[in-house]
Structure formats: C-alpha cells, structure tokens
Amino acid sequence: MTLIRRCFLLLLGVCLGCVAQSTSPDLSRKIERQVRSYYKIPPEVHLLVGTPSASSELPNYESVTVTIDNAGKKQDLTFLVSKDHASMMRVIKFDLGKDPFAETMSKIDTSGRPARGAKASKVVVVNFDDFECPFCSRMHQTLFPQILKEYGDRVTFIYKDYPLVEIHPWATHAAVDANCLASQNSDAYWDFADYIHSNQREVNNEKTPSARTDALDRLTISQGQKHNLDVGKLQSCIKAQDETAVKASMKEAEGVGVDATPTLFINGQKLDGAVPVSEVRAALDQALKDANLPVPEHASVAATPTSK
C-alpha cells in the first residue's frame, strides 16, 4: 500500500511539474519577435510571454497570453501555438448575443452634460473634444451648424473633455472654464465652445502661458455676463480650476479607446479624427435606421478633407 501511495505521489508531482512548466526561452523569443513584427511594437515596450495552457479552441494547439506593457499600460493578447511549435495564430471570438456599440455607449456617462439638438433622442453623438486642437475646430464647424441643421430635430449632440495635455497646454484650463459655464447654463457652454473653436488664434497669439489662460478667463466671464449668470459664482469656479471632472472624462475616454481628438461616438460607433461630413452623415443615417427613425434628405455639400 505504501509503495502504491509513493508511486501515486511521484506521478502527481511529475504532472504538476508539467503544468507549471513555463514557455521555453526559444519559443518565448520566437513568439515575441512575431508579435513585435506584426503589431509594430517598438523595443522600449516590454512584452511578457505567458505559460502555455490547453486550448479549448483547437485540440492540437496551446493557448499563450502575451502581455504588452507600455509604461504601465498593459494589454493582453491571446494566441494559439501549435504543440509542435511550428505555427501560431490568433483567433478572435465574437459574442453575437451582445451589441458592441451599445456596450460602448453604456461606458460613456452623459449625465449632466450640455446637449444640443433633439432632447432624449434614441441617437446620441458624443464628441471627445479638445479646445486647443485644430482638428477639433474643423470637426466642430462640421457639426455646428451643418450637421445640426440636418439632424438637430432627431439627434442629440453631447461634448465631453479629452484635452491632449502633452501638446496643448491651455486645453485643460479651457475645459474647466467651459464646465464652469455649463454648471449654470448649457447655452453659455455652447456659445463658449463655438467661439473658442472659431477663434483659437486669439488665445494662441497671447505671448505667455499665463496671458493665454487670462484670455480664456476673460472670454468665460464675457459669456457669463451675456447669459446673465451668477458672475461671482462663475469667478470662484474659474479661480478654483478644479480639474476633477475633466480628468474623470479623460479616464472614461481611454476606457473606450480614445487616444486622439476629435473622437466621435454615434450610438457607440467610433469615428476617429476630423472625418469628411459624408462619413458623419453615413454613420448618423445608419444609427437612425437602426433606431427606426426617419433619415433626413441631404442637400449636395462639398466634403471636408479627411484629417486627424
């Protein structure tokens, strides 16, 4: 009996050793090189090849997860490697029981944000915007007034913040100022957005960073006076420069794949960059059809050049 138990324990130890065995250095190197080459991953980005495990997809393949670590931002990709280590592939499984666009929209919080166009529409456009971004200004001028005139009676338009702080030093300040206006009056927010996106040069022409933010504050106060806001409350908000809401919006944006501006989501369908007006129309028309809403007739308008 003792001999049988010893044999069993020995066999169990061998099996556990097989399960815990990590990827061989040679295979790990081959996998890493393939992943770097295909996805164009630079040398400074760290890749970690995981331990192979039995695949539920194909019997003669093992599942291997490769973690891409870019300065703390991690992404896992799962590959299938043949047991003879001769080939590797990636299989993407789609759950047809889920609507990916609806899932994306469920991750975007639009509560409390200023809106233009139809109220409580089944079709919602969310634009992640940067007040200092020239391509955002181009998109803004496409949406307002052009697209708003065509779709404003059946589509809701909402802006959220995604200032590119690395290259646009006054964008966050502008977003905070705009939100100070929004907290009292939506029309004041939109008038500010219209003005800044049409007159970025007015701010950029100021010679120092502090002069630029002072210019933004003056424009904000001017909008507050125009709309009969509580100016004292507005001034306190401007002075505080609370970036909490802006940073929350940025984090949310990154969670739905935003990495540049402008980025539009039309009922969850993503449009990157200052795309031509025809592309915006096509996405809006499809969203309206999906929602069983009428599609407007379109006048012939020259398309805006594609940019990003």
C-alpha positions as CSV (number, residue, x, y, z in Angstrom):
1,M,0.0,0.0,0.0
2,T,2.9,2.3,0.9
3,L,4.5,1.6,-2.5
4,I,1.3,2.4,-4.3
5,R,1.0,5.7,-2.5
6,R,4.6,6.6,-3.2
7,C,4.1,5.9,-6.9
8,F,0.9,8.0,-7.0
9,L,2.6,11.0,-5.3
10,L,5.6,10.7,-7.7
11,L,3.2,10.7,-10.7
12,L,1.3,13.6,-9.3
13,G,4.5,15.6,-8.8
14,V,5.5,14.9,-12.4
15,C,2.2,16.0,-13.7
16,L,2.2,19.2,-11.6
17,G,5.7,19.9,-12.9
18,C,4.4,19.6,-16.5
19,V,1.5,22.0,-15.8
20,A,3.8,24.6,-14.1
21,Q,6.4,24.4,-16.8
22,S,7.0,27.8,-18.4
23,T,7.5,28.7,-22.0
24,S,10.9,27.7,-23.2
25,P,13.3,30.6,-23.9
26,D,13.5,29.7,-27.6
27,L,9.7,29.5,-28.0
28,S,9.2,32.7,-26.0
29,R,11.7,34.5,-28.2
30,K,10.0,33.3,-31.4
31,I,6.6,34.4,-30.1
32,E,7.9,37.8,-29.0
33,R,9.5,38.5,-32.4
34,Q,6.4,37.6,-34.3
35,V,4.2,39.8,-32.1
36,R,6.6,42.7,-32.3
37,S,6.9,42.5,-36.0
38,Y,3.1,42.1,-36.8
39,Y,1.9,44.7,-34.3
40,K,4.9,47.1,-34.9
41,I,5.8,47.2,-31.2
42,P,9.0,49.3,-30.5
43,P,11.9,47.9,-28.5
44,E,11.2,50.1,-25.4
45,V,7.8,48.4,-24.9
46,H,8.0,45.4,-22.7
47,L,6.5,42.0,-23.8
48,L,5.9,39.1,-21.4
49,V,5.1,35.7,-22.9
50,G,3.0,33.7,-20.5
51,T,2.8,29.9,-19.7
52,P,1.1,27.7,-22.4
53,S,-2.1,26.0,-21.3
54,A,-4.5,23.6,-23.0
55,S,-6.7,25.3,-25.7
56,S,-10.4,24.8,-25.8
57,E,-10.4,26.1,-29.3
58,L,-8.3,23.6,-31.2
59,P,-7.0,20.2,-29.9
60,N,-3.5,20.4,-31.3
61,Y,-2.8,23.9,-30.1
62,E,-2.0,25.5,-26.7
63,S,-3.1,28.9,-25.5
64,V,-0.4,31.5,-24.8
65,T,-1.1,35.0,-23.4
66,V,1.3,37.8,-24.4
67,T,1.2,40.9,-22.1
68,I,2.2,44.2,-23.8
69,D,3.4,46.6,-21.1
70,N,3.8,50.2,-22.3
71,A,4.9,52.3,-19.4
72,G,2.4,50.6,-17.1
73,K,-0.5,50.5,-19.6
74,K,-1.0,46.8,-20.1
75,Q,-2.8,44.9,-22.8
76,D,-3.2,41.1,-23.0
77,L,-3.3,39.3,-26.4
78,T,-4.1,35.5,-26.5
79,F,-2.6,33.3,-29.2
80,L,-2.8,29.7,-30.2
81,V,0.6,27.9,-30.6
82,S,0.7,24.5,-32.3
83,K,2.1,21.7,-30.0
84,D,5.0,21.2,-32.4
85,H,5.8,24.9,-32.0
86,A,5.7,25.3,-35.8
87,S,2.9,27.9,-36.1
88,M,1.0,30.5,-34.2
89,M,-2.3,32.2,-34.8
90,R,-4.8,34.5,-33.1
91,V,-8.5,33.6,-33.1
92,I,-11.0,36.3,-32.2
93,K,-14.3,35.1,-30.9
94,F,-17.4,37.3,-31.2
95,D,-20.4,37.0,-28.9
96,L,-23.3,37.6,-31.3
97,G,-25.6,37.9,-28.3
98,K,-24.1,41.3,-27.4
99,D,-24.2,44.6,-29.3
100,P,-20.7,46.1,-29.2
101,F,-21.9,49.6,-29.9
102,A,-24.4,49.5,-27.1
103,E,-21.8,48.2,-24.8
104,T,-19.5,51.1,-25.7
105,M,-22.3,53.7,-25.1
106,S,-23.0,52.1,-21.7
107,K,-19.5,53.1,-20.6
108,I,-19.9,56.8,-21.5
109,D,-21.6,58.9,-18.9
110,T,-23.5,61.7,-20.5
111,S,-25.5,62.8,-17.4
112,G,-25.3,66.5,-16.6
113,R,-23.5,67.3,-19.9
114,P,-24.8,70.2,-22.1
115,A,-26.7,68.9,-25.1
116,R,-27.7,70.3,-28.5
117,G,-30.3,69.1,-30.9
118,A,-33.2,66.7,-30.0
119,K,-34.0,66.1,-26.4
120,A,-33.7,62.4,-25.2
121,S,-33.2,61.1,-28.7
122,K,-32.6,57.4,-29.5
123,V,-29.5,58.6,-31.4
124,V,-26.8,60.3,-29.4
125,V,-23.5,61.7,-30.7
126,V,-20.7,62.1,-28.1
127,N,-17.6,64.0,-29.2
128,F,-14.5,63.8,-27.0
129,D,-13.2,67.3,-27.6
130,D,-10.0,69.4,-27.0
131,F,-10.5,73.2,-27.2
132,E,-6.9,73.8,-28.4
133,C,-6.9,71.1,-31.1
134,P,-7.2,72.5,-34.7
135,F,-8.8,69.3,-36.0
136,C,-11.4,69.5,-33.2
137,S,-12.2,73.0,-34.5
138,R,-12.7,71.6,-38.0
139,M,-15.0,68.9,-36.7
140,H,-16.9,71.4,-34.6
141,Q,-17.5,73.5,-37.6
142,T,-18.8,70.4,-39.5
143,L,-21.1,69.5,-36.6
144,F,-22.3,73.1,-35.9
145,P,-24.1,74.4,-37.8
146,Q,-24.0,72.0,-40.8
147,I,-24.9,68.6,-39.2
148,L,-27.0,70.2,-36.5
149,K,-29.2,71.8,-39.2
150,E,-29.8,68.5,-40.9
151,Y,-30.2,66.3,-37.8
152,G,-31.0,68.6,-34.9
153,D,-34.6,67.6,-34.7
154,R,-33.8,63.9,-34.3
155,V,-30.2,63.5,-32.9
156,T,-28.7,64.6,-29.5
157,F,-25.2,66.1,-29.6
158,I,-23.0,66.0,-26.4
159,Y,-19.4,67.0,-25.8
160,K,-17.0,65.5,-23.3
161,D,-13.5,66.5,-22.4
162,Y,-10.2,64.9,-23.6
163,P,-7.5,67.6,-23.6
164,L,-4.2,66.4,-25.1
165,V,-2.2,67.9,-22.2
166,E,1.2,66.9,-23.6
167,I,0.8,69.1,-26.7
168,H,-2.0,71.5,-25.8
169,P,-1.0,73.4,-22.7
170,W,-4.1,75.5,-22.3
171,A,-6.7,72.9,-23.3
172,T,-7.4,71.7,-19.8
173,H,-7.9,75.3,-18.5
174,A,-10.4,75.9,-21.3
175,A,-12.2,72.7,-20.5
176,V,-12.5,73.7,-16.8
177,D,-13.7,77.2,-17.7
178,A,-16.3,75.7,-20.1
179,N,-17.6,73.4,-17.4
180,C,-17.9,76.4,-15.1
181,L,-20.3,77.9,-17.6
182,A,-22.1,74.6,-18.1
183,S,-22.8,74.3,-14.4
184,Q,-25.0,77.3,-14.7
185,N,-26.2,77.4,-18.3
186,S,-25.9,75.0,-21.2
187,D,-26.3,77.7,-23.9
188,A,-23.3,79.6,-22.3
189,Y,-21.2,76.5,-22.6
190,W,-22.1,76.0,-26.3
191,D,-21.5,79.7,-27.1
192,F,-18.1,79.4,-25.5
193,A,-17.3,76.2,-27.4
194,D,-18.4,77.9,-30.7
195,Y,-16.3,81.0,-30.0
196,I,-13.1,79.1,-29.0
197,H,-13.3,76.7,-31.9
198,S,-13.6,79.6,-34.3
199,N,-11.0,81.8,-32.6
200,Q,-8.2,79.6,-31.3
201,R,-5.7,82.0,-32.8
202,E,-7.0,84.7,-30.5
203,V,-5.7,82.7,-27.5
204,N,-2.6,81.3,-29.2
205,N,-1.5,84.8,-30.1
206,E,-1.0,85.8,-26.5
207,K,2.7,85.7,-25.7
208,T,2.9,83.8,-22.4
209,P,1.0,80.8,-20.9
210,S,-0.5,83.0,-18.2
211,A,-1.6,85.5,-20.7
212,R,-3.4,82.7,-22.6
213,T,-5.2,81.4,-19.6
214,D,-6.1,85.0,-18.6
215,A,-7.6,85.5,-22.1
216,L,-9.7,82.3,-21.6
217,D,-10.9,83.5,-18.3
218,R,-12.0,86.9,-19.8
219,L,-13.9,85.1,-22.6
220,T,-15.6,82.9,-20.0
221,I,-16.7,85.9,-17.9
222,S,-17.9,87.6,-21.0
223,Q,-20.1,84.6,-21.8
224,G,-21.3,84.5,-18.2
225,Q,-22.4,88.2,-18.4
226,K,-24.0,87.6,-21.8
227,H,-26.2,84.9,-20.3
228,N,-26.9,86.7,-17.0
229,L,-25.1,84.1,-14.9
230,D,-24.1,84.5,-11.3
231,V,-20.8,86.1,-12.1
232,G,-19.4,85.8,-8.6
233,K,-20.1,82.1,-8.5
234,L,-18.5,81.8,-12.0
235,Q,-15.4,83.7,-11.0
236,S,-15.0,81.4,-7.9
237,C,-15.3,78.4,-10.2
238,I,-12.7,79.8,-12.6
239,K,-10.3,80.6,-9.9
240,A,-10.5,77.2,-8.3
241,Q,-9.6,75.4,-11.6
242,D,-10.9,72.1,-10.3
243,E,-9.8,69.5,-12.9
244,T,-11.6,66.5,-11.3
245,A,-14.4,66.3,-13.8
246,V,-12.0,66.8,-16.8
247,K,-9.7,64.0,-15.5
248,A,-12.6,61.7,-15.0
249,S,-13.8,62.3,-18.6
250,M,-10.2,61.6,-19.8
251,K,-10.1,58.3,-17.9
252,E,-13.5,57.4,-19.3
253,A,-12.4,58.2,-22.8
254,E,-9.3,56.0,-22.6
255,G,-11.6,53.2,-21.4
256,V,-13.5,53.3,-24.7
257,G,-10.4,53.5,-26.8
258,V,-9.9,57.3,-27.3
259,D,-6.3,58.3,-27.8
260,A,-6.7,61.4,-30.1
261,T,-9.1,64.1,-30.8
262,P,-11.6,64.6,-32.1
263,T,-13.2,61.2,-31.5
264,L,-16.9,60.8,-32.1
265,F,-19.2,58.0,-30.9
266,I,-22.5,57.8,-32.7
267,N,-24.6,55.4,-30.7
268,G,-21.3,53.7,-29.8
269,Q,-19.9,53.6,-33.4
270,K,-16.4,55.2,-33.2
271,L,-15.2,57.8,-35.8
272,D,-11.6,59.0,-35.4
273,G,-10.4,62.4,-36.5
274,A,-11.9,65.2,-38.5
275,V,-13.6,62.8,-40.9
276,P,-15.4,64.1,-44.0
277,V,-19.0,65.2,-43.5
278,S,-20.2,62.4,-45.7
279,E,-18.8,59.9,-43.3
280,V,-20.6,61.5,-40.3
281,R,-23.8,61.5,-42.3
282,A,-23.4,57.9,-43.2
283,A,-23.0,56.9,-39.6
284,L,-25.9,59.1,-38.4
285,D,-28.2,57.7,-41.1
286,Q,-27.4,54.1,-40.2
287,A,-28.0,54.9,-36.5
288,L,-31.3,56.5,-37.3
289,K,-32.3,53.5,-39.4
290,D,-31.3,51.1,-36.6
291,A,-33.5,53.2,-34.2
292,N,-36.4,53.1,-36.7
293,L,-36.2,56.9,-37.0
294,P,-36.6,58.8,-40.3
295,V,-33.4,59.8,-42.2
296,P,-33.3,63.5,-43.4
297,E,-32.9,64.4,-47.1
298,H,-29.4,65.7,-47.8
299,A,-28.5,68.7,-49.9
300,S,-25.4,68.4,-52.0
301,V,-22.5,69.7,-49.9
302,A,-18.7,69.5,-50.6
303,A,-17.0,67.1,-48.3
304,T,-14.4,68.3,-45.8
305,P,-10.9,66.9,-46.4
306,T,-10.0,64.0,-44.2
307,S,-7.7,64.9,-41.3
308,K,-6.6,63.8,-37.9
